[in-house]
Amino acid sequence: MSERIKLKDIADAAGVSESTASRALAGSGQLSVLTRNKIVEAADRLGYNTPRGRLKRNQTGLRDHRGLVGVVVAALHNSFFPYLVDQLNNDLDDLGFDMVLIIDEITQDRASRKLRRLIDTLDGVILTTALIGSPMVEFLKDRKKPTVLAIRSNMQNDVHVAESDNFSAGVEALRHLVSLGHKRIGFLMGPESTSTSMGRLKGAKSVLDESDIQFDETLLFHTEFTHEGGYSSCLQLLRLPLPPSALFCANDVIAIGALEAARKQGYRIPQDISIIGVDDIPMASWDMISLTTVRQPIVEIGSMAAKLISETIRINKFSSPRNYIFPTSLIVRSTSGVADADGSRLKN
């Protein structure tokens, strides 16, 4: 009977690539215990035996072993991601999985080098810094590796996603600034290749449209999601002949960088310029910062991402992609205030 069973049949039954199935059946290569056992069980079900005799699984058996999930981040200089990673680690642990943190940049030109090397040791992958049209998702799909995108989407609707409502985040931020009378508003957005930045900007623009406020391209800067990016972009806006009276920043780290730049230039916050971010990282609530922001439900997003990857690994097949979008909420603190009567403000 085993002569009729093809390697592709076993790979399909186990939900892995043929090359991974081949390594497992040959007893070679670095594979996670869960993946190897999954392949052996699929081969057993199909009645397959190697020429060397009965296939062997890990001595302790599948149920006694914890799975291994890789969590990919581009960097940890954005304090949002350590917070998210800590949440994922706790949730995965509760679900019976160990987490491997992979810090490696993913660009539109290449997939993660480190992840490629580790892929066969992992039972699933959570990408936290996916890009729009990123090749990484295609690579994982080709390898039939259970995958979940957390925080960012690749905007292809081809894998599970757990993210906040970025459009609504932009709407909430801009409605707050407009309600305070601001009309000349600067935008410090993240890279155009990220779904978070583009969704928040789209939401913000919709508020300008409904408020009959003209969007000014000269007040828009795309930068990295870093303190340095916020600092340098804010300086450029403040050097304009007519600086904005308010800044909408794509995340809190950019906003904190902008806050420092404005204060070093002698601007009073919020008397001379209002600043609002997105995320509500712990630092945003510190008294010395007290940043007005739009909160992302990091706990809920992390928990859902962990649940999705656990379910996908355990059911041993790819189900229809699900996109869970979590609501955001405005948190008003000390960095936003009322604009002048004409909706613009210059430094005194």
C-alpha positions in Angstrom: 0.0 0.0 0.0 2.9 2.3 0.8 4.0 2.2 -2.9 0.8 4.0 -3.8 1.4 6.8 -1.3 3.2 9.8 -2.7 5.2 12.3 -0.7 2.8 15.0 -1.8 -0.1 13.0 -0.2 1.7 13.0 3.1 2.7 16.6 2.9 -0.9 17.7 2.1 -2.3 15.6 4.9 0.2 17.1 7.4 -0.2 20.6 6.0 3.5 21.1 5.2 5.7 21.4 2.2 7.0 18.3 0.4 10.6 19.2 1.4 9.6 19.3 5.1 7.8 16.0 4.8 10.8 14.5 3.1 13.2 15.6 5.9 10.8 14.3 8.6 10.4 10.9 6.9 14.2 10.6 6.4 14.8 11.5 10.0 17.0 14.4 9.0 16.9 18.2 9.2 16.0 20.5 12.1 12.2 20.2 12.6 10.1 21.0 15.6 8.8 18.1 17.6 5.2 19.1 16.8 5.9 19.3 13.0 7.8 16.0 12.9 5.1 14.2 14.9 2.4 15.7 12.7 4.1 14.3 9.5 4.6 10.9 11.1 1.0 10.7 12.1 -0.1 11.7 8.6 2.1 9.0 7.1 0.7 6.4 9.6 -2.9 7.3 8.7 -2.1 6.9 5.0 -0.5 3.5 5.7 3.0 4.6 4.7 6.2 2.9 6.0 9.7 3.8 5.0 12.0 1.0 3.6 13.8 1.0 6.9 10.7 0.1 8.8 8.1 1.7 11.0 8.3 5.5 11.4 9.3 6.9 14.7 7.9 9.9 16.5 9.3 11.6 19.5 9.4 9.2 22.5 7.1 11.4 24.6 4.4 11.7 22.0 2.6 14.7 20.5 0.4 15.6 23.4 3.2 15.9 25.9 5.2 18.4 23.8 4.8 22.1 23.5 4.8 23.7 20.1 7.2 26.4 18.9 5.9 29.7 17.5 8.2 32.3 15.9 7.3 35.9 16.6 8.9 38.3 14.0 9.6 41.9 14.7 11.8 44.3 12.7 13.3 45.9 15.8 12.6 46.7 19.4 13.5 50.4 19.5 9.8 51.1 19.2 8.6 50.5 22.8 5.2 49.4 21.5 6.7 46.1 20.3 8.3 44.9 23.6 4.9 45.4 25.2 3.2 43.4 22.4 5.9 40.7 22.5 5.5 40.3 26.2 1.7 39.8 25.7 2.2 37.3 23.0 4.7 35.3 25.1 2.3 35.1 28.0 -0.7 34.1 25.8 1.3 31.5 23.9 2.6 30.0 27.1 -0.9 29.7 28.4 -1.9 27.9 25.2 1.0 25.4 25.4 3.5 27.0 23.0 7.0 28.3 23.5 7.9 31.5 21.7 11.0 32.3 19.7 11.6 36.0 19.1 13.1 36.7 15.7 14.4 40.3 15.2 14.9 40.8 11.5 13.8 43.4 9.1 11.4 42.4 6.4 11.4 44.6 3.3 9.3 44.6 0.1 12.4 43.2 -1.7 13.2 40.3 0.6 11.8 38.0 3.2 13.4 37.7 6.7 16.8 35.9 6.4 16.7 34.6 9.9 13.1 33.3 9.6 14.1 31.4 6.4 16.8 29.7 8.3 14.6 28.8 11.3 11.4 28.0 9.4 11.5 24.2 9.7 12.0 24.4 13.5 8.8 26.4 13.9 5.2 25.1 14.1 3.8 28.6 13.2 4.7 32.2 12.8 3.3 35.5 14.0 4.4 38.5 11.9 4.1 41.8 13.7 5.8 44.0 11.1 4.3 42.8 7.8 4.4 45.2 4.9 1.8 45.8 2.2 2.7 43.2 -0.5 5.5 41.7 1.6 7.1 38.5 0.1 7.3 37.0 3.5 3.6 36.0 3.6 3.9 34.3 0.2 7.0 32.5 1.4 5.2 31.2 4.5 2.2 30.1 2.4 4.4 28.3 0.0 5.9 26.4 2.9 2.4 25.7 4.2 3.4 27.3 7.5 0.6 28.4 9.8 0.8 32.2 9.8 -0.9 35.1 11.6 -0.4 38.8 11.1 -0.6 40.9 14.2 -1.0 44.7 14.3 -0.2 45.1 10.6 -1.9 43.5 7.6 -0.4 42.8 4.1 -3.8 43.9 2.8 -4.2 40.7 0.7 -6.9 39.0 2.8 -5.0 35.7 2.4 -3.9 34.9 6.0 -5.4 35.4 9.5 -5.0 39.0 10.8 -5.5 40.6 14.3 -5.3 44.4 14.1 -6.9 47.5 15.4 -9.2 49.7 13.3 -6.6 52.0 11.9 -9.1 54.0 9.8 -11.1 54.8 13.0 -7.9 55.7 14.8 -7.3 58.4 12.2 -10.9 59.5 12.4 -10.8 59.8 16.2 -7.5 61.7 16.3 -8.5 64.3 13.6 -12.0 64.8 15.0 -10.4 65.6 18.4 -8.1 68.2 16.8 -10.8 69.7 14.6 -13.1 69.9 17.6 -10.5 72.1 19.3 -10.5 74.4 16.3 -7.4 73.3 14.5 -7.4 73.7 10.7 -3.7 73.8 9.8 -2.7 70.2 10.8 0.6 68.5 10.1 0.9 64.7 9.6 3.9 62.7 10.7 3.0 59.3 9.3 5.0 56.0 9.2 6.2 54.3 5.9 3.8 54.2 3.1 4.4 50.4 2.9 2.6 49.8 6.2 -1.1 49.2 6.6 -1.2 51.0 9.9 0.1 54.3 8.5 -2.0 54.2 5.4 -5.2 53.3 7.3 -4.7 56.1 9.9 -3.9 58.7 7.2 -7.0 57.7 5.2 -9.2 58.1 8.3 -7.7 61.4 9.0 -8.2 62.7 5.5 -11.9 61.6 5.7 -12.4 64.0 8.7 -10.7 66.9 6.7 -13.2 66.2 3.9 -16.2 66.2 6.2 -15.0 69.4 7.9 -14.3 71.2 4.6 -10.6 71.6 5.5 -8.2 71.4 2.6 -5.5 68.7 2.9 -2.1 70.3 2.5 0.5 67.9 1.0 3.4 70.1 2.3 2.3 69.3 5.8 2.7 65.5 5.3 5.8 63.6 6.1 6.4 59.9 5.9 9.1 58.6 8.3 10.1 55.6 10.2 8.1 54.7 13.4 11.0 56.0 15.5 11.8 58.9 17.9 14.4 60.1 15.5 11.9 60.1 12.6 9.4 62.1 14.7 12.0 64.6 15.9 13.5 65.4 12.4 10.2 65.5 10.6 8.7 67.9 13.3 11.7 70.2 12.9 11.0 70.5 9.1 7.4 71.3 9.8 8.3 74.0 12.4 10.7 75.7 9.9 7.9 76.4 7.5 6.8 80.0 7.1 3.5 79.1 8.7 3.9 76.0 10.9 0.9 73.8 11.7 -1.0 74.4 14.9 -1.4 70.7 15.5 0.4 67.4 14.6 -1.2 64.0 14.1 1.5 61.3 14.5 1.1 57.8 13.3 2.3 56.3 16.6 3.3 57.4 20.1 7.1 57.1 19.5 6.9 59.5 16.5 4.8 61.8 18.7 7.2 61.8 21.6 10.1 62.6 19.1 8.0 65.5 17.8 7.2 66.6 21.3 10.9 66.9 22.2 11.7 68.7 18.9 8.9 71.3 19.5 10.0 72.0 23.1 13.6 72.4 22.1 12.5 75.0 19.6 10.8 76.9 22.3 7.2 75.9 21.5 4.8 75.4 24.4 2.7 72.3 24.4 -0.3 72.7 23.8 -0.4 76.5 23.9 1.7 76.8 20.7 1.2 73.4 19.1 -1.0 70.3 19.9 0.4 66.8 19.4 -1.5 63.5 19.3 -0.2 60.0 18.7 -1.6 56.4 18.4 -0.9 53.3 20.5 -1.0 54.5 24.2 2.3 52.9 25.1 3.0 53.0 28.9 5.4 55.9 28.4 2.6 58.1 27.0 0.9 58.3 30.4 4.1 59.5 32.2 3.6 62.9 33.8 6.5 64.4 32.0 5.0 63.3 28.6 1.2 63.1 29.2 0.5 62.4 25.5 -2.9 62.7 24.0 -3.3 59.5 22.0 -5.6 56.9 20.4 -5.3 53.6 22.3 -4.8 50.3 20.5 -6.1 47.3 22.5 -2.7 45.6 22.6 -3.8 42.9 25.1 -6.8 41.9 23.0 -4.8 41.9 19.7 -2.0 39.8 21.2 -4.5 37.3 22.7 -6.3 36.9 19.4 -3.1 36.5 17.5 -2.0 33.7 19.9 -5.4 32.0 19.7 -5.4 32.1 15.9 -2.0 30.6 15.5 -2.8 28.0 18.1 -6.0 26.9 16.3 -4.3 26.9 12.9 -1.5 24.7 14.1 -3.7 22.3 16.0 -6.3 21.7 13.3 -3.4 20.9 11.0 -4.8 22.8 8.0 -5.4 26.3 6.7 -8.9 27.5 7.3 -10.5 30.5 5.5 -8.5 33.7 6.5 -10.2 35.7 9.3 -9.5 39.4 9.9 -10.3 40.5 13.5 -10.4 44.3 13.8 -10.5 45.8 17.2 -11.9 49.2 18.1 -9.6 52.1 19.3 -10.4 54.8 21.8 -9.3 58.4 22.3 -7.2 59.2 25.4 -7.1 62.9 26.1 -4.1 64.1 28.1 -2.0 67.3 28.2 -0.6 67.7 24.7 -3.7 68.8 22.9 -5.4 72.2 23.4 -7.7 74.8 21.8 -6.5 76.5 18.6 -6.6 80.3 18.0 -9.7 81.7 16.4 -8.4 81.4 12.9 -7.4 77.7 13.4 -3.7 78.4 13.1 -1.0 79.4 15.6 2.5 80.8 15.4 5.0 80.7 18.2 4.9 83.8 20.4 
